[in-house]
Amino acid sequence: MVLTPWVPAMVLVMLSFLLIGAGPVLWVISSTTLRQVVTPAAMLGRVSALITTATVGARQLGSAIAALAAAYGPNACIFLAAGFVLQLTIIASSATAKLVGSAAGNDASQLTRQIRSQVGSPVIAKIERP
């Protein structure tokens, strides 16, 4: 989409909108799948409700922060957008990004054990104890 002013082609615009639309869909599918694999069945409803509440709340908070930044001009908005780089760094350096294997190549229970061992969630450890 950034190239559109220099290369005004309808195909480029359509491809950009396709990628913009596909990105969130792929994110939701992959994050939901990971959450369902890592979360014990007894906690799945609560965890999903918490994620939904946090997501809806984050949208409102993000809108308010963006409105405040806009009052200080475009430089403040660009500085705020740099926060996405911080987010990317945190996600890329997390244990989740280093998971090896996939559901297609591994038994589901083996994949679950692998994820839990690499993520090392203390909540999961407490729940699994008899």
C-alpha positions, -999 to 999 in steps of 0.1 A, spaced: 0 0 0 30 23 6 40 19 -30 6 31 -44 15 68 -48 45 58 -70 29 27 -87 -8 36 -91 -20 1 -100 -54 -13 -90 -38 -48 -86 -14 -34 -60 -42 -18 -41 -63 -50 -42 -34 -71 -31 -27 -47 -2 -63 -49 10 -62 -87 7 -31 -88 30 -46 -63 54 -77 -84 57 -59 -118 59 -35 -108 87 -59 -104 115 -77 -136 105 -45 -156 106 -35 -140 139 -69 -149 155 -67 -185 143 -31 -191 154 -34 -174 188 -67 -192 196 -52 -225 186 -22 -220 208 -44 -208 237 -66 -239 234 -35 -263 234 -18 -246 264 -49 -240 286 -63 -269 306 -99 -278 296 -113 -268 330 -99 -233 326 -106 -227 289 -138 -208 293 -123 -185 319 -92 -178 299 -112 -172 267 -135 -148 286 -105 -129 300 -88 -126 266 -121 -113 251 -125 -87 279 -89 -76 276 -91 -73 238 -123 -52 239 -109 -31 267 -76 -26 249 -94 -12 219 -110 15 240 -78 23 258 -59 25 225 -85 49 210 -81 72 240 -43 71 239 -44 78 201 -67 107 207 -43 122 233 -13 116 210 -31 133 181 -35 164 202 3 167 203 7 162 165 20 136 141 54 132 157 37 120 189 16 95 169 48 81 152 65 78 185 35 59 199 35 36 168 71 27 177 55 7 206 46 -19 180 83 -26 175 86 -32 213 56 -56 211 72 -74 182 105 -77 201 87 -91 232 68 -117 211 98 -127 190 119 -133 221 93 -152 241 93 -190 245 62 -193 224 81 -181 193 107 -208 198 83 -237 198 95 -265 176 72 -288 156 36 -285 146 3 -302 152 6 -319 118 40 -335 126 34 -344 163 9 -362 184 -14 -336 200 -5 -346 235 32 -346 227 28 -311 212 9 -300 244 37 -313 266 63 -295 245 45 -262 246 39 -264 283 75 -273 290 89 -244 269 64 -218 280 66 -230 316 34 -215 329 32 -217 367 -6 -216 365 -6 -248 344 18 -264 369 -5 -256 398 -36 -270 380 -20 -303 370 -9 -312 405 -33 -337 422 
